Amino acid sequence: MSDDADNAGEFNPLHHPAIFSTPRMLSAESAWVSHVPLAYFMIELARPRVLVELGTHRGDSYCAFCQAVAQLQLPTRCYAIDTWRGDPQAGFYGAEVLKSLKAHHDPIYSGFSTLMQTDFDSAASQFADASIDLLHLDGHHTYDSVRHDFQTWLPKMSQRGVMLFHDTNVRNRATFGVFRLWEEVSAKYPSFELPYGFGLGIAAVGAEPPPEVLRFLHSAQSNADAVRKFFYEMGLRVIEMQVLLRTSEQLIGQWNVLSQWRQATRQPALAQINISEIFQNPEPLARAITQHLTHLAQNDLKLRQHLAPSAQPPAS
């Protein structure tokens, strides 16, 4: 695409390098990670003064926002709001989830970001009306709940306000109703939806949204298939990293079992696996995992052979 085309409003990803950033944080199970490139892009476009996320859980989306803020050196104040206890839809969990998130978040982002452990309604009273530029809604997903969150937080949105809605394309679960709210919101405000990754909707709800956001929304509506294909392919890159991370965690589990066995049988110790180093160098990651898995498979065979005699019934 030419510069003239981009200046006229046509979306050109080459003019938005934040999209191509590699995430510093991924969890192994999050369904949100396919939208990480879009998160980087929205921070670059909206350049929010205040960002709020409702529903953070493990922190993949929120840390993506924070990473972009840090990378772009923006003066944004960020707030993640969650009880960090879970709910009937997402499941319930213990304190370990917030503890793990804080271990990554606090050393890097605590200078401009706050993790608020509270419910959404209690948090709303702590934000002035017309103070939030970018809001991500990803809490309880029934129609009544998400509509309540939308109505509660809409007055908090500034003239430049932009909202993101997750799970706009989940239609086969009886308790999920975000798609119904999205139909209402998208009919009223400039908007665009990415249907993959359970759906992510972007809506410019403020009276004077950032011109860059409006240009993108108009361009995306005009070139919907191409824009969706681009962000889908970019999201696949992050999903592949997540799959490798999941494999790495399984590898660590195998390593621990076999390492304990070798120690118990007084064999030479296995070489220590440093997953963080592997994950920070994604290019050789698959090769490294293959080598480790081959090594562990050989040790697993030895372990089975070692245990086999004791598993045999005594001779009669």
C-alpha positions in Angstrom: 0.0 0.0 0.0 1.2 3.5 -0.8 1.7 6.3 1.8 -1.1 8.2 0.0 -3.4 5.3 0.7 -2.5 5.1 4.3 -2.8 8.9 4.8 -6.3 8.6 3.2 -7.3 6.2 6.0 -6.6 2.8 4.6 -5.1 0.5 7.2 -1.4 -0.3 6.7 0.1 -2.5 9.4 3.6 -1.5 8.4 3.0 1.9 9.8 2.2 0.3 13.2 5.2 -1.6 14.4 3.8 -2.3 17.8 1.6 -4.9 16.2 4.6 -7.1 15.6 5.9 -7.1 19.2 6.7 -10.4 20.9 4.7 -10.8 24.2 6.8 -10.7 27.4 4.1 -12.7 29.2 1.8 -15.6 28.1 -0.1 -18.1 30.2 -0.5 -21.6 28.9 -4.3 -21.7 28.9 -5.7 -18.3 28.1 -8.2 -18.0 25.3 -7.4 -14.3 24.8 -3.9 -14.6 23.4 -4.9 -14.5 19.7 -5.9 -10.9 20.3 -2.5 -9.8 21.7 -1.4 -8.1 18.5 -4.7 -6.1 18.4 -4.1 -5.1 22.0 -0.7 -3.6 21.0 -2.3 -1.9 18.1 -5.2 -0.3 20.1 -2.7 1.2 22.6 -0.8 2.7 19.7 -3.9 4.1 18.1 -5.9 5.3 21.1 -2.9 6.4 23.2 -5.1 6.4 26.3 -4.4 8.6 29.3 -6.3 6.1 31.5 -6.9 2.4 30.7 -9.1 0.1 32.7 -9.6 -3.6 32.4 -12.6 -5.4 34.0 -11.7 -9.0 34.4 -8.0 -9.8 34.2 -7.6 -13.4 35.5 -4.1 -14.6 34.5 -3.3 -11.3 32.9 -2.6 -12.0 29.2 -4.7 -9.2 27.9 -3.7 -6.7 30.6 0.0 -7.4 30.4 -0.2 -6.9 26.6 -1.7 -3.5 27.1 0.9 -2.6 29.7 3.7 -3.9 27.5 2.6 -1.6 24.7 2.3 1.4 27.0 5.9 0.8 28.2 7.2 0.2 24.8 5.7 3.3 23.4 6.7 5.3 26.5 3.2 6.7 27.0 2.1 8.5 30.1 -0.9 6.1 30.5 -2.2 5.1 33.9 -3.4 1.5 33.8 -5.8 -0.4 36.2 -6.7 -4.1 36.3 -9.9 -4.8 38.2 -10.7 -8.4 39.3 -11.6 -10.3 42.5 -9.1 -13.0 41.5 -11.4 -15.6 42.9 -13.1 -16.6 39.6 -16.8 -17.2 38.9 -19.1 -20.0 37.8 -18.3 -19.4 34.1 -14.5 -19.2 34.3 -14.2 -21.5 37.3 -12.9 -20.7 40.7 -9.3 -20.6 41.8 -7.0 -19.6 44.6 -4.5 -16.9 45.5 -1.8 -18.5 43.3 -3.2 -16.8 40.1 -2.8 -13.3 41.4 0.5 -14.2 43.0 1.9 -15.4 39.7 0.6 -12.3 37.9 2.1 -10.0 40.4 5.5 -11.7 40.1 5.6 -10.7 36.4 3.7 -7.4 36.6 5.1 -5.6 39.6 8.8 -5.5 38.7 8.0 -4.2 35.2 4.8 -2.2 35.3 4.0 -1.1 38.8 5.3 2.4 38.1 2.2 3.1 36.0 -0.1 0.2 36.6 -2.3 -0.9 39.6 -3.9 -4.3 40.2 -7.1 -3.7 42.1 -8.5 -6.7 43.8 -12.2 -5.8 44.1 -15.5 -6.2 42.3 -16.4 -4.0 39.3 -19.2 -2.0 41.0 -17.0 -1.1 44.0 -14.2 -0.1 41.7 -16.5 2.2 39.6 -16.9 4.6 42.5 -13.1 5.2 42.4 -13.1 6.6 38.9 -14.4 10.0 38.0 -16.9 10.4 35.2 -15.4 11.1 31.8 -12.0 9.9 33.0 -11.3 6.6 31.1 -10.1 6.6 27.5 -9.8 2.8 26.9 -11.9 0.2 28.7 -11.7 -3.6 28.2 -14.8 -5.6 29.4 -14.0 -9.2 30.0 -15.9 -10.1 33.2 -19.0 -12.3 33.8 -20.5 -13.0 30.4 -24.2 -13.3 30.9 -26.2 -10.7 29.0 -27.5 -9.1 32.2 -24.1 -8.9 33.8 -22.2 -7.5 30.8 -25.0 -5.0 30.1 -24.9 -3.9 33.7 -21.1 -3.4 33.5 -21.5 -1.5 30.2 -24.1 0.8 31.6 -22.2 1.3 34.9 -18.9 2.2 33.2 -20.2 4.1 30.2 -20.4 7.4 32.2 -16.8 6.9 33.2 -15.7 7.0 29.5 -14.1 10.2 28.3 -15.0 12.1 25.1 -12.2 10.0 23.5 -13.5 6.8 25.0 -13.1 3.4 23.3 -14.4 0.1 24.6 -13.3 -3.5 23.9 -15.7 -6.4 24.4 -14.4 -10.0 24.6 -16.5 -13.1 23.8 -18.7 -11.3 21.3 -18.8 -14.4 19.1 -19.8 -17.0 21.7 -23.3 -18.0 20.7 -23.4 -21.7 21.6 -23.4 -21.4 25.4 -26.6 -20.8 27.2 -25.1 -18.5 29.9 -23.1 -16.3 27.4 -24.8 -13.2 26.2 -22.1 -10.7 25.2 -23.1 -11.2 21.5 -26.5 -9.7 22.3 -25.0 -6.6 23.9 -22.5 -6.3 21.1 -25.4 -6.2 18.6 -26.9 -3.3 20.5 -23.6 -1.4 20.9 -22.3 -2.0 17.4 -25.6 -0.6 15.9 -25.1 2.6 17.9 -21.4 3.4 17.8 -18.6 3.2 15.2 -17.3 -0.3 15.6 -15.6 -3.4 14.3 -15.5 -7.0 15.4 -12.8 -9.7 15.1 -14.7 -13.0 15.2 -11.9 -15.4 16.0 -10.6 -16.0 19.6 -14.3 -16.1 20.8 -14.7 -12.6 19.3 -13.4 -9.2 20.2 -15.4 -6.0 19.5 -14.1 -2.5 19.3 -16.5 0.4 19.8 -15.7 4.1 19.8 -18.3 5.2 22.5 -17.0 8.7 23.1 -18.3 11.8 21.4 -14.9 12.6 20.0 -12.9 9.4 19.6 -9.2 9.7 18.5 -9.2 10.3 14.7 -6.7 7.4 14.3 -9.3 5.0 15.9 -12.1 6.3 13.7 -9.9 6.0 10.5 -9.1 2.4 11.4 -12.7 1.5 12.1 -13.9 3.0 8.8 -11.1 1.3 6.9 -11.7 -2.0 8.6 -15.4 -1.9 7.8 -14.5 -1.3 4.2 -11.9 -4.0 4.1 -13.3 -6.4 6.7 -12.1 -9.7 5.3 -8.5 -8.5 4.8 -8.2 -6.8 8.2 -9.7 -9.8 10.0 -7.4 -12.2 8.0 -4.3 -10.1 9.0 -5.0 -10.0 12.7 -6.1 -13.6 12.7 -2.7 -14.6 11.1 -0.9 -12.4 13.6 -2.8 -14.0 16.4 -1.8 -17.5 15.2 1.8 -16.5 15.7 1.1 -15.9 19.4 -1.0 -19.0 19.7 1.9 -21.0 18.4 4.1 -19.5 21.1 1.5 -20.5 23.6 1.5 -24.1 22.4 5.2 -24.2 22.7 5.0 -22.7 26.2 2.4 -25.4 27.2 4.8 -28.1 25.8 7.6 -26.5 27.7 5.6 -26.8 31.0 4.9 -30.4 30.3 8.6 -30.9 29.6 9.4 -29.4 33.0 7.0 -31.8 34.6 8.7 -34.8 32.9 12.1 -33.5 33.8 11.2 -33.2 37.5 10.0 -36.8 37.6 13.0 -38.3 35.8 15.4 -36.1 37.7 14.1 -37.4 41.0 14.4 -41.0 39.7 18.0 -40.5 38.5 18.9 -39.0 41.9 17.2 -41.9 43.7 19.0 -44.4 41.6 22.4 -42.5 41.9 22.7 -41.8 38.2 24.3 -38.6 36.8 21.9 -35.7 37.0 20.0 -34.4 34.0 21.1 -31.1 32.5 19.0 -28.3 34.0 16.3 -27.0 31.6 16.0 -23.2 31.6 12.5 -22.6 30.0 12.7 -18.8 30.4 15.8 -18.8 28.2 14.2 -21.1 25.6 11.0 -19.0 25.6 12.9 -15.8 25.1 14.5 -17.2 21.9 11.4 -18.5 20.0 13.3 -19.4 16.8 15.3 -22.4 18.2 12.5 -23.3 20.6 11.0 -26.2 18.7 14.4 -27.7 18.1 15.4 -27.4 21.7 12.1 -29.0 22.9 12.6 -31.8 20.5 16.1 -32.5 21.8 14.9 -32.4 25.4 11.9 -34.6 24.7 14.2 -37.2 22.9 16.5 -37.2 25.9 13.6 -37.5 28.4 12.1 -40.3 26.3 15.3 -42.3 26.6 15.3 -41.8 30.3 11.7 -42.7 30.6 12.4 -46.0 28.8 15.2 -46.7 31.3 12.9 -45.9 34.2 10.2 -48.3 32.8 12.9 -51.0 32.4 14.2 -50.4 35.9 10.7 -50.7 37.4 9.5 -53.6 35.3 11.0 -56.5 37.4 9.4 -55.2 40.6 6.1 -55.1 38.8 6.2 -58.8 37.9 4.2 -61.2 40.1 6.4 -63.5 42.2 7.0 -66.9 40.8 4.8 -69.7 42.1 
